[in-house]
């Protein structure tokens, strides 16, 4: 049975356009901003299949969605999809998101750690954009 978890990061100071641009360019930008995360993913990819997402971008409403199509994460979740939308909010923006997932078994935890990691990444990205 599929489940859904919502998340929101409300207090981002970067403009929605600037933040969306960074999300859209995440394949090249994130390794520069988050080298430890990127290095970890590269090492894992060398040893086994990575948690490779299939990305879909919606320019009109600043939305990115992805489905994990292989890797370790699918050992815990039969299906794992995430959608994030960058929404203008005053001079800044917010990121609203959801995770749709189906646990591989009843002992698999809710994806709270993934949610927290996403929220932290968005806040750290905002801090980076404000400095650069």
N, C-alpha and C positions, 0 to 999 in steps of 0.2 A: 504494500500500500504506500503510495507516494505521500510525502509530507512537504510542508512549505514553512520557511522561516523568513521573516521580514527583518530588515535593518535600515538604519538611517544615520547619516552623519550630517548634522544640521549647521554647524558653526564654521564652515570653511570660508576663508576670507578672499580667496582667489575668485576672479570673475568666472562665470559659467563657461564662457568661450575659451578662456585660458586653460581652465581645468579640463574641459572636454578635449582640447588639443593635446594635452599631456596624456590623457587616457588613450586617445586615438594613436599616439606615437609611443605607446608603452613598450612595444617590442625593442625599440632602440633606446628609449629614455630610462626605463626601469633598471637596466643593468648599470647605468651610471649613478642613479640615485640610491639604489638598493643593491650594492655589489655583493654583500654577504648572502642575501637571498638568491641572487642570480648564480653565484658560485656554487651554492648548495644544490641548486637545480641542475647545473651543468654536471656536477659530480655524480648525482643520482642518475642522470641521463646516460652517463658513460657506463654505469654498472647495470642498469636495467631500464625498461621503458619509463619515460617520464610521464607525469600527469598532464599530458598534452591536451590543451583545450582547442575546441573548434570555435573561433570567434565570429560574431556577426555584429556589425556596426549599423546603427540607425542614425544617420546624420541629422535628419529633420528634428528628432526629439532627443538628441544627445543620449542615445541608449546603446549599451554594449551588452550582448548576451553571449554566454559560452556554455558549451557542454563538454564535460570531460569525456574523451573518447578512448583513452587507454591509460595505464599506469596503476600505481599502488592505491590511489584513492578508490578505484573501482573494486578493490578488495573489500572495502568497507561499505560502499554504496553501489547498488546495481545501476542507479541513475544519479547523476549529479549535474545540475544545471544552475547557472546563476545569471541574473540580469541586474544591471546597474543603470540608473539614469541620473545625469547631472541636471539639476534644476536651479535656475536663477533664484536668488534670495537676497533682495536688497542689492548691495554692491558686491556681495559674495555669491555663494552657491551652497547647495546641499547635494548629497548623494543619497538616493533612495535605492534600495535593492531588495532582492529576494533570492532565496536558494530553494530549489525544488530538488528533492532527493528521495531515494528509496533505499532504506538500509538493507545490507546483505543478510543480516540476521538481527534478532532482538537484542543481542548484547552490544551492538554497535552504538556508540554514543551519538547524541544530537551533534550537529556540526557547529557547536558554539565556538570552538577554537578557530575554525575557518572564518566565522563571522567576525570574531575579535581581530583576527589578522587582517581582514579586509578593512575594517574600520581604522585600525592603526596605520595601514598602508595609505589610505586616503588622507588621513591627518598629516602624515609625514610628507606625502606628495604636496599637499597644500603649503606646508612650511618651506619646502624646497622652492616651489614656484614663487613664493613671496620674496625669497632671497635672490632669485635669478630673473 
